[in-house]
């Protein structure tokens, strides 16, 4: 299958669509997102997913499971492509086991690129992901 146009989607566009907290921006985001097709998909980066997680958890105070469900739904959307879908799926798996989602994204990338270890000052990440605490 040949792909047509790939449209990069910033965090704020996805958040306006998900949160519906600004009617004008929601309408524009919906128009764009609903016009995407598998042949002309949207593109979402790891940074965008981490920002969505942070905003929904910290600023909107949504439960962790609810935020992971939102990200899981995005991943299963046929008209969105991701920076590295396998890493995102792995991150969701690790987050489902208790890791913080942004840390899980980091771990997924470390695994993909063959890092022999990951070092951190974050005790929780060290405990949950086996990183070496400095």
N, C-alpha and C positions, 0 to 999 in steps of 0.2 A: 504494500500500500504506500503510495506516495503521500507525503504530508504537505499541506499547504502552508498556511501562516501559523506561527507559534507566537502567542501573546503572553508576555510576562505579566504576572499579576502581583501587585504590591499588597502587603499586609493590610493596609487600610481599606482597600477595595473589598477584600474578603471579609474583613470585620464589619464593614458597613452592611454587607449583604447578610451576614450571619446574625448580627445584632439588631438590625433594622432600627437603629437609634437616630438616624438622620434621614427623614423621608426623601429629600432630594438626592442625596448620595446613594441611598438604597436603590432608588429607581434607576439611576445611572449604572450602578454596579449590577443590578439584576438584568438590565438590558444587555450589558456586555456579557455576563456569565451565561445567560440563557441563549445567547447567540453562538456560543462555542460549540464545536462539533469534534468528533474524534479526528476528522481530517484537518481541522483548524482549532487545535486545543489551546487551553491556557497552561502556563508553566509556573510552578510554585517551587521556590527554593527552600532549603533547610532553614535559612534565617527567617523566612516568612513563617514557617511552621512553628519555630521557637518563639517568635514574637506573638503569634496567635495564642499559643499556650500561655505565655506570660500574661498577656492582657486579660484573657478569660479567667485565669486563676487568681492573679494578683489584683487587677483593677476591677474585675467584675465579680470576684469571689465565688466563681462556680466550683462545684465539687470536681476533684481530680478525675474521677471516672467519667463525668459528663464531658469534660474537656477532651479526654482521650477518645470518647465516642464521636465528638465533632471531628477530630482529626482523622479518625478511622473512616468516617463518612466521606470526607474530602478525598482520601486515598482511593476509595472505591467509586469515585465519580469518573465516569468514562470520558469526560471531556477535559480532564485535568491530567497533566504530566508533571512528574516531580524530578527534582535534581538527581536523585538516586532512589528510586522506588524501593529497592531491596533494603537499603539502609533505613528508610522510613518504616517499613514493615518490621524490621528487626528492632527499631527504637520503640515501636508500639508494643512489641513483645516484652522487651525489658521494662518498659514503663508499667505494663500490666503486672509485672512481678515486683513493683515498688520503686523502681528508679524514677528520678525526675526526668520528664520527657526531654528537655534540652540536653541533659547529660547522656541520656540514652541515644540521642542523635549523634553526639560526639563519639560514644562507644561504637555505634554502628559504623561510623566512618573509620575509626581506628582499626576495627576488625577488617573492614574491606581493604584497607591499605597495608595491613600486616604489621601494625605497630606491636612491638613485643611487650610494651607496657604503656600505661598512661599514668602520669603523675598529677597530683592534685593537693590542694590545701583543704578540700571539702571532705570532711569526715564521712558524711552520709554517702557521697559518691564512692568513696573508697570502700565503705562497707558493702554497698549494694552492687557495685560493678567490679569490685576486685582491683581497683586502681591503687597505686602505691601512694601512700600519704607522705608528703614531704614534711 
